[in-house]
Amino acid sequence: DLRENPPHLAYLLGALHPYAGGGVPYRGAPLTPPPALSAPPLLAEERVRELRAHRPPDALRGMVHECLIDLQSRLPALRQALLAGDTADAAAQAHAMVGMAAGYGMTALETRLRAVMAATRGPHAAAATVLLQQLESALAQSGQALRQALQTELA
């Protein structure tokens, strides 16, 4: 289950431990690259179809626009919480973003946010900062894919 065991998290935590663990050698699983897994799709096509079926095109475009602005505006707060070591606030920010990403079918973004949430619950919260770097890219890609899916359908 991705919520409890994000792909590659053990490898990432092991790789980061020398930098975040005060130089104490990592005694966990060996640091071998994980097997290649297919990346989650950017969008959950079924969810996008549901949204289109239940919302007028102009309203849906406006809702998506507002969602993307809200997600983008939350990134600095998430980053700040992680840098400050405030894992509770970071988890709360990521949780709010997960709900929005899931609601609009942004699967890849949701998966990365869940990985950040899982990292904040563990002893190696520094890994969440590394995962955060991937969020910006996932948000941009997911937003573009969602807008394109709506434009294609609504045109």
N, C-alpha and C positions, 0 to 999 in steps of 0.2 A: 504494500500500500504506500503510495507516494507521500501521504500525509505523515506517516511515521518513519519512513526510511527512504528519503529522497535518493535518487540514483547518484552514485559517486560521492555521497557525503562522507563516508568513512575514509575514502581515499583523500578527499580534500582536507578533512580534519587532521589526518596523519601528516599530510604534506605541510600544513600550517603550524603544527604543534611546535617545531623548533623555534619558530618566530613568536608564537603567542604563549608558549609554555615556559618562558624563562630559561631556555636552553636545555631543559631536561629532555633527554632522548625519548622519543615516542616508542612505547612498548606495545602498541596495538598491532593490528593487522599489518602485514608487510606492504610496503609502498610500491605495489605493482599497479600499472594502469588498469582501470576497470575495463571489462569487455565493452565494445562499442554497442551502445543502445540507440535505437532510433529516437530522434528528438520528437517531443510531442507536437502535434499539429498546432499551427498558430491559432486556428479557430475551431470551435466545435460547431460544425456545419448545422447540426440539428438545432442547436440553440439559436443560431443566427436565423434559421428558417422560422422558428417560433416567434422571434422578435418581429420579423417582417410580417408574419401572419396576424399579429395582434396589435400592431401600431401603424398609424398612417405614416407614409414615407417622410413627410416633413417633420413630424413629431419625433420619429425614430432618429433621423439625422441630428436633430437638436439634442436628443437624449444622449446619443453616442458622443457628440461633441462635448457636452457637459461632463460626461463620465471621464473622457480622456483628459480634460482639463483638471478634474479633481484628482485623478491618478497622478498626473504630472506634478501637481502642487503638493502631493503628499511625499514625494521622493525626498525632498530636502529634510523634512521632519524625520523620516525613517533613517536617513543617513546620519543626521545629528544624534539621534538616539543611540544608534550603533556605535558611533565614535565616542560618545560619552559613556558607553558601557551600560546604558539604561535598557536592559533587555526586556523589561516589562513594557515600556513605552514602544520599543521597536516591534515587539510582538503585536501590540495593539494596532500600531500603524499598518503593519503587514496584514493583519487580520482584516482590517477595514478594506484594504486594497484587494484582498483575495475575494471578498464578497462582490465587489464591483467587477473584477475580472471574470469571475464565474458567471455573474448575471448577464454579461454581454458576450459570453462564449469565447473569451480570450484564454484558451487552454494553456499555451506556452507560458504566458505571463502568470497565470494562476499557479502553475507547477513551480516556477521559480520563486514566487512569493511563499508558497508552502515550504520550500526548502529553507528560505530565510527564517520562517517561523520555527521550523524544527531546529535549526542551528541556534536560535536564541534560547531554546529550552535545554541545550546540552552544555557540557563543561567547556566547549570551545566556541564561544560566541563570536570570536574573531573571524571565524569562517563566514559568518553572516555578512560581514563587510565585503568580503571577496564576492560572495553571491550577489550582493547589491549592485556591483558593477555590471552584472549581466542583466539586471532589471531594466536599466535604461534602454538597452538594445531591444529587449523583449517588448517593452512598452511601445517603442517606436514601430517595431515590426508588426505587432498586433494591431495597433491603431491604424496603421496604413492598410493592413489586410482587411480589417473590419470596414473601414471607409470604402475600400475598393469593392468589397462584396456588396455593400449597400448601393454604391453607384452603379455597378453592373446590373443589379436586380431592378433598380429604380429607373434606370435610363430608358 
